[in-house]
Amino acid sequence: MRIEDLKREVVIGHFPFLLSLRIAGLDDPN
C-alpha cells in the first residue's frame, strides 16, 4: 500500500467521525 492510498483511507475513514463530532460539539458545547 502506498502512502497516498493510506492517507486516502485515513481521510475517508475519519472524516465522517470528525464531522459528526463537530456537529455534536456544536449541538452540545460542553
N, CA, C, O and CB atoms as a CASP TS submission, in Angstrom:
PFRMAT TS
TARGET T0000
AUTHOR 0000-0000-0000
METHOD Language model
MODEL 1
PARENT N/A
ATOM      1  N   MET     1       0.848  -1.194   0.000  1.00  0.00           N
ATOM      2  CA  MET     1       0.000   0.000   0.000  1.00  0.00           C
ATOM      3  C   MET     1       0.883   1.243   0.000  1.00  0.00           C
ATOM      4  O   MET     1       1.832   1.348   0.778  1.00  0.00           O
ATOM      5  CB  MET     1      -0.959   0.006   1.229  1.00  0.00           C
ATOM      6  N   ARG     2       0.559   2.173  -0.877  1.00  0.00           N
ATOM      7  CA  ARG     2       1.344   3.401  -0.944  1.00  0.00           C
ATOM      8  C   ARG     2       0.877   4.390   0.118  1.00  0.00           C
ATOM      9  O   ARG     2      -0.224   4.271   0.656  1.00  0.00           O
ATOM     10  CB  ARG     2       1.243   4.032  -2.343  1.00  0.00           C
ATOM     11  N   ILE     3       1.719   5.352   0.407  1.00  0.00           N
ATOM     12  CA  ILE     3       1.386   6.363   1.411  1.00  0.00           C
ATOM     13  C   ILE     3       0.146   7.142   0.990  1.00  0.00           C
ATOM     14  O   ILE     3      -0.695   7.473   1.825  1.00  0.00           O
ATOM     15  CB  ILE     3       2.570   7.323   1.631  1.00  0.00           C
ATOM     16  N   GLU     4       0.029   7.436  -0.312  1.00  0.00           N
ATOM     17  CA  GLU     4      -1.136   8.182  -0.796  1.00  0.00           C
ATOM     18  C   GLU     4      -2.418   7.397  -0.527  1.00  0.00           C
ATOM     19  O   GLU     4      -3.433   7.964  -0.122  1.00  0.00           O
ATOM     20  CB  GLU     4      -1.001   8.486  -2.307  1.00  0.00           C
ATOM     21  N   ASP     5      -2.357   6.080  -0.758  1.00  0.00           N
ATOM     22  CA  ASP     5      -3.535   5.244  -0.508  1.00  0.00           C
ATOM     23  C   ASP     5      -3.870   5.231   0.979  1.00  0.00           C
ATOM     24  O   ASP     5      -5.039   5.280   1.362  1.00  0.00           O
ATOM     25  CB  ASP     5      -3.301   3.805  -1.017  1.00  0.00           C
ATOM     26  N   LEU     6      -2.840   5.164   1.810  1.00  0.00           N
ATOM     27  CA  LEU     6      -3.049   5.128   3.250  1.00  0.00           C
ATOM     28  C   LEU     6      -3.688   6.426   3.719  1.00  0.00           C
ATOM     29  O   LEU     6      -4.611   6.423   4.534  1.00  0.00           O
ATOM     30  CB  LEU     6      -1.723   4.886   3.987  1.00  0.00           C
ATOM     31  N   LYS     7      -3.181   7.541   3.187  1.00  0.00           N
ATOM     32  CA  LYS     7      -3.747   8.840   3.561  1.00  0.00           C
ATOM     33  C   LYS     7      -5.215   8.914   3.161  1.00  0.00           C
ATOM     34  O   LYS     7      -6.052   9.405   3.919  1.00  0.00           O
ATOM     35  CB  LYS     7      -2.957   9.990   2.902  1.00  0.00           C
ATOM     36  N   ARG     8      -5.518   8.422   1.964  1.00  0.00           N
ATOM     37  CA  ARG     8      -6.905   8.481   1.494  1.00  0.00           C
ATOM     38  C   ARG     8      -7.805   7.640   2.390  1.00  0.00           C
ATOM     39  O   ARG     8      -8.907   8.062   2.738  1.00  0.00           O
ATOM     40  CB  ARG     8      -7.007   7.997   0.032  1.00  0.00           C
ATOM     41  N   GLU     9      -7.338   6.455   2.762  1.00  0.00           N
ATOM     42  CA  GLU     9      -8.133   5.584   3.629  1.00  0.00           C
ATOM     43  C   GLU     9      -8.368   6.236   4.986  1.00  0.00           C
ATOM     44  O   GLU     9      -9.459   6.134   5.547  1.00  0.00           O
ATOM     45  CB  GLU     9      -7.440   4.227   3.810  1.00  0.00           C
ATOM     46  N   VAL    10      -7.355   6.901   5.508  1.00  0.00           N
ATOM     47  CA  VAL    10      -7.480   7.563   6.807  1.00  0.00           C
ATOM     48  C   VAL    10      -8.490   8.699   6.724  1.00  0.00           C
ATOM     49  O   VAL    10      -9.338   8.855   7.603  1.00  0.00           O
ATOM     50  CB  VAL    10      -6.113   8.096   7.283  1.00  0.00           C
ATOM     51  N   VAL    11      -8.392   9.491   5.656  1.00  0.00           N
ATOM     52  CA  VAL    11      -9.305  10.621   5.493  1.00  0.00           C
ATOM     53  C   VAL    11     -10.737  10.125   5.337  1.00  0.00           C
ATOM     54  O   VAL    11     -11.651  10.648   5.975  1.00  0.00           O
ATOM     55  CB  VAL    11      -8.900  11.479   4.278  1.00  0.00           C
ATOM     56  N   ILE    12     -10.935   9.108   4.485  1.00  0.00           N
ATOM     57  CA  ILE    12     -12.282   8.577   4.251  1.00  0.00           C
ATOM     58  C   ILE    12     -12.811   7.929   5.530  1.00  0.00           C
ATOM     59  O   ILE    12     -14.000   8.032   5.833  1.00  0.00           O
ATOM     60  CB  ILE    12     -12.276   7.550   3.081  1.00  0.00           C
ATOM     61  N   GLY    13     -11.944   7.270   6.268  1.00  0.00           N
ATOM     62  CA  GLY    13     -12.369   6.573   7.473  1.00  0.00           C
ATOM     63  C   GLY    13     -12.689   7.513   8.623  1.00  0.00           C
ATOM     64  O   GLY    13     -13.576   7.229   9.428  1.00  0.00           O
ATOM     65  N   HIS    14     -11.965   8.649   8.710  1.00  0.00           N
ATOM     66  CA  HIS    14     -12.099   9.508   9.872  1.00  0.00           C
ATOM     67  C   HIS    14     -12.950  10.743   9.621  1.00  0.00           C
ATOM     68  O   HIS    14     -13.457  11.345  10.568  1.00  0.00           O
ATOM     69  CB  HIS    14     -10.752   9.925  10.338  1.00  0.00           C
ATOM     70  N   PHE    15     -13.114  11.131   8.361  1.00  0.00           N
ATOM     71  CA  PHE    15     -13.844  12.371   8.094  1.00  0.00           C
ATOM     72  C   PHE    15     -15.272  12.333   8.617  1.00  0.00           C
ATOM     73  O   PHE    15     -15.694  13.288   9.268  1.00  0.00           O
ATOM     74  CB  PHE    15     -13.858  12.653   6.613  1.00  0.00           C
ATOM     75  N   PRO    16     -16.042  11.266   8.360  1.00  0.00           N
ATOM     76  CA  PRO    16     -17.413  11.225   8.880  1.00  0.00           C
ATOM     77  C   PRO    16     -17.440  11.289  10.408  1.00  0.00           C
ATOM     78  O   PRO    16     -18.325  11.913  10.994  1.00  0.00           O
ATOM     79  CB  PRO    16     -18.122   9.953   8.401  1.00  0.00           C
ATOM     80  N   PHE    17     -16.471  10.645  11.042  1.00  0.00           N
ATOM     81  CA  PHE    17     -16.403  10.669  12.505  1.00  0.00           C
ATOM     82  C   PHE    17     -16.100  12.079  12.999  1.00  0.00           C
ATOM     83  O   PHE    17     -16.729  12.558  13.942  1.00  0.00           O
ATOM     84  CB  PHE    17     -15.332   9.682  13.016  1.00  0.00           C
ATOM     85  N   LEU    18     -15.143  12.740  12.365  1.00  0.00           N
ATOM     86  CA  LEU    18     -14.792  14.096  12.767  1.00  0.00           C
ATOM     87  C   LEU    18     -15.940  15.050  12.502  1.00  0.00           C
ATOM     88  O   LEU    18     -16.205  15.959  13.289  1.00  0.00           O
ATOM     89  CB  LEU    18     -13.539  14.566  12.037  1.00  0.00           C
ATOM     90  N   LEU    19     -16.626  14.833  11.374  1.00  0.00           N
ATOM     91  CA  LEU    19     -17.757  15.689  11.030  1.00  0.00           C
ATOM     92  C   LEU    19     -18.874  15.528  12.050  1.00  0.00           C
ATOM     93  O   LEU    19     -19.452  16.516  12.504  1.00  0.00           O
ATOM     94  CB  LEU    19     -18.271  15.364   9.619  1.00  0.00           C
ATOM     95  N   SER    20     -19.178  14.292  12.411  1.00  0.00           N
ATOM     96  CA  SER    20     -20.235  14.048  13.397  1.00  0.00           C
ATOM     97  C   SER    20     -19.818  14.593  14.763  1.00  0.00           C
ATOM     98  O   SER    20     -20.650  15.087  15.524  1.00  0.00           O
ATOM     99  CB  SER    20     -20.553  12.534  13.494  1.00  0.00           C
ATOM    100  N   LEU    21     -18.526  14.497  15.064  1.00  0.00           N
ATOM    101  CA  LEU    21     -18.027  15.019  16.325  1.00  0.00           C
ATOM    102  C   LEU    21     -18.172  16.540  16.348  1.00  0.00           C
ATOM    103  O   LEU    21     -18.545  17.124  17.366  1.00  0.00           O
ATOM    104  CB  LEU    21     -16.554  14.605  16.543  1.00  0.00           C
ATOM    105  N   ARG    22     -17.872  17.172  15.214  1.00  0.00           N
ATOM    106  CA  ARG    22     -18.008  18.627  15.107  1.00  0.00           C
ATOM    107  C   ARG    22     -19.457  19.041  15.269  1.00  0.00           C
ATOM    108  O   ARG    22     -19.759  20.010  15.966  1.00  0.00           O
ATOM    109  CB  ARG    22     -17.466  19.127  13.761  1.00  0.00           C
ATOM    110  N   ILE    23     -20.363  18.300  14.622  1.00  0.00           N
ATOM    111  CA  ILE    23     -21.795  18.601  14.726  1.00  0.00           C
ATOM    112  C   ILE    23     -22.263  18.390  16.170  1.00  0.00           C
ATOM    113  O   ILE    23     -23.016  19.203  16.706  1.00  0.00           O
ATOM    114  CB  ILE    23     -22.620  17.709  13.745  1.00  0.00           C
ATOM    115  N   ALA    24     -21.825  17.319  16.784  1.00  0.00           N
ATOM    116  CA  ALA    24     -22.205  17.045  18.164  1.00  0.00           C
ATOM    117  C   ALA    24     -21.678  18.149  19.080  1.00  0.00           C
ATOM    118  O   ALA    24     -22.347  18.556  20.030  1.00  0.00           O
ATOM    119  CB  ALA    24     -21.673  15.666  18.612  1.00  0.00           C
ATOM    120  N   GLY    25     -20.482  18.620  18.782  1.00  0.00           N
ATOM    121  CA  GLY    25     -19.896  19.692  19.577  1.00  0.00           C
ATOM    122  C   GLY    25     -20.685  20.985  19.433  1.00  0.00           C
ATOM    123  O   GLY    25     -20.835  21.739  20.394  1.00  0.00           O
ATOM    124  N   LEU    26     -21.192  21.240  18.220  1.00  0.00           N
ATOM    125  CA  LEU    26     -21.987  22.436  18.005  1.00  0.00           C
ATOM    126  C   LEU    26     -23.344  22.307  18.687  1.00  0.00           C
ATOM    127  O   LEU    26     -23.899  23.286  19.186  1.00  0.00           O
ATOM    128  CB  LEU    26     -22.165  22.700  16.508  1.00  0.00           C
ATOM    129  N   ASP    27     -23.871  21.084  18.701  1.00  0.00           N
ATOM    130  CA  ASP    27     -25.169  20.857  19.340  1.00  0.00           C
ATOM    131  C   ASP    27     -25.034  20.909  20.863  1.00  0.00           C
ATOM    132  O   ASP    27     -25.939  21.366  21.560  1.00  0.00           O
ATOM    133  CB  ASP    27     -25.759  19.497  18.902  1.00  0.00           C
ATOM    134  N   ASP    28     -23.896  20.438  21.366  1.00  0.00           N
ATOM    135  CA  ASP    28     -23.693  20.391  22.807  1.00  0.00           C
ATOM    136  C   ASP    28     -22.319  20.961  23.144  1.00  0.00           C
ATOM    137  O   ASP    28     -21.364  20.202  23.307  1.00  0.00           O
ATOM    138  CB  ASP    28     -23.832  18.943  23.337  1.00  0.00           C
ATOM    139  N   PRO    29     -22.203  22.279  23.252  1.00  0.00           N
ATOM    140  CA  PRO    29     -20.899  22.919  23.511  1.00  0.00           C
ATOM    141  C   PRO    29     -20.461  22.730  24.952  1.00  0.00           C
ATOM    142  O   PRO    29     -20.382  23.690  25.719  1.00  0.00           O
ATOM    143  CB  PRO    29     -20.962  24.414  23.187  1.00  0.00           C
ATOM    144  N   ASN    30     -20.177  21.490  25.313  1.00  0.00           N
ATOM    145  CA  ASN    30     -19.791  21.190  26.687  1.00  0.00           C
ATOM    146  C   ASN    30     -18.274  21.300  26.824  1.00  0.00           C
ATOM    147  O   ASN    30     -17.735  21.086  27.910  1.00  0.00           O
ATOM    148  CB  ASN    30     -20.279  19.777  27.104  1.00  0.00           C
TER
END
